[in-house]
């Protein structure tokens, strides 16, 4: 981060998020499931990080979405089977936990790691109906 961007971030009063690179992010997350919460600890969802930059997301309701991630300009971007438009986040470690800040035009959502596990996500099978 350059001095000018650091100065601009301080002037705006927001925390500085430098962004985790692809190698660091992959090494930290691969083979694990991270459970995320909103500020205040309310559970939000979980993401299982698989090999080859594949992911599985759930809002903890039993429904799961398959996706992929890639690094771009200091961000980690995700695309999912039902949402091909990238959703990009800036990931950092804060006090030993992962923090993700949504990098979108309309929102500045921060998600905080509540816990992590080696177990896969609990996902229901596909919906079958008449």
C-alpha positions in Angstrom: 0.0 0.0 0.0 1.4 3.4 -0.9 1.7 6.3 1.4 -1.1 8.2 -0.5 -3.6 5.3 -0.3 -2.8 4.9 3.4 -3.3 8.6 4.0 -6.6 8.5 2.0 -7.9 5.5 4.1 -7.0 7.3 7.3 -8.8 10.5 6.1 -11.9 8.5 5.4 -11.8 7.0 8.9 -12.1 3.4 7.7 -9.8 0.5 8.7 -7.0 -0.2 6.2 -7.6 -3.5 4.4 -4.5 -4.4 2.4 -5.9 -7.7 1.0 -4.6 -11.2 1.2 -3.0 -12.7 -1.9 -4.1 -15.9 -3.6 -1.3 -18.1 -2.2 -1.8 -17.0 1.4 -5.6 -17.3 1.1 -5.4 -20.8 -0.4 -2.9 -22.0 2.2 -5.1 -20.6 5.1 -8.4 -21.9 3.9 -8.0 -25.0 1.7 -9.5 -28.2 3.3 -11.4 -26.2 5.9 -14.9 -24.9 6.5 -15.1 -21.3 7.8 -18.2 -20.1 9.7 -18.8 -16.4 9.3 -20.8 -13.9 11.3 -21.8 -10.3 11.0 -20.6 -7.7 13.4 -21.9 -8.6 16.8 -21.5 -12.3 16.2 -24.8 -13.1 14.5 -24.2 -16.2 12.2 -24.3 -15.4 8.5 -23.1 -18.5 6.6 -20.3 -20.9 6.0 -17.9 -21.6 3.2 -16.1 -24.9 2.6 -12.8 -24.4 0.7 -11.9 -27.3 -1.6 -9.0 -28.2 -3.8 -8.5 -26.3 -7.1 -10.0 -23.1 -5.8 -13.5 -24.6 -5.6 -15.9 -23.6 -2.8 -19.2 -24.6 -1.3 -21.3 -21.9 0.4 -24.4 -22.2 2.7 -26.5 -19.7 4.6 -26.6 -22.6 7.2 -30.1 -23.7 6.0 -29.0 -27.0 4.4 -28.9 -25.5 0.9 -25.4 -25.3 -0.6 -24.0 -23.5 -3.7 -21.0 -24.8 -5.6 -18.6 -22.1 -6.8 -15.0 -21.1 -7.6 -12.7 -18.3 -6.4 -9.9 -16.4 -8.0 -7.6 -13.5 -7.0 -7.9 -10.1 -8.7 -6.3 -6.8 -7.6 -5.8 -7.6 -3.9 -9.3 -9.2 -3.7 -10.7 -12.7 -3.6 -13.6 -13.0 -6.0 -16.2 -15.8 -6.0 -18.6 -17.0 -8.7 -21.4 -19.5 -7.9 -23.6 -21.9 -10.0 -26.6 -19.6 -9.6 -24.7 -16.3 -9.6 -22.0 -16.0 -12.3 -21.4 -12.3 -11.6 -18.3 -12.1 -9.4 -18.6 -11.2 -5.7 -15.3 -9.8 -4.5 -14.0 -9.6 -1.0 -10.9 -8.2 0.7 -9.6 -10.8 3.2 -7.4 -10.0 6.1 -6.4 -11.7 9.4 -7.3 -9.7 12.5 -6.4 -11.0 15.9 -5.9 -14.5 14.5 -9.3 -14.6 12.7 -10.2 -14.1 9.1 -12.2 -10.9 8.3 -13.8 -10.4 4.9 -14.9 -7.0 3.6 -17.3 -7.0 0.7 -15.9 -4.9 -2.2 -19.0 -3.7 -3.9 -20.5 -0.5 -5.0 -23.5 -0.5 -2.7 -22.3 -2.2 0.4 -19.4 -2.4 2.8 -20.4 -5.6 4.6 -17.8 -7.1 6.9 -17.9 -10.8 7.8 -15.9 -12.2 10.7 -14.7 -15.8 11.3 -16.7 -17.3 14.1 -15.0 -20.7 13.9 -13.4 -23.1 11.5 -13.6 -26.9 11.1 -12.2 -29.7 9.1 -15.6 -31.2 8.5 -17.5 -30.5 5.3 -20.6 -28.4 5.2 -24.0 -30.1 5.9 -25.9 -29.9 2.7 -29.2 -31.4 1.8 -29.6 -33.2 -1.5 -31.3 -31.7 -4.5 -34.9 -30.7 -4.2 -37.2 -33.3 -5.8 -40.8 -32.5 -6.5 -43.7 -33.2 -8.7 
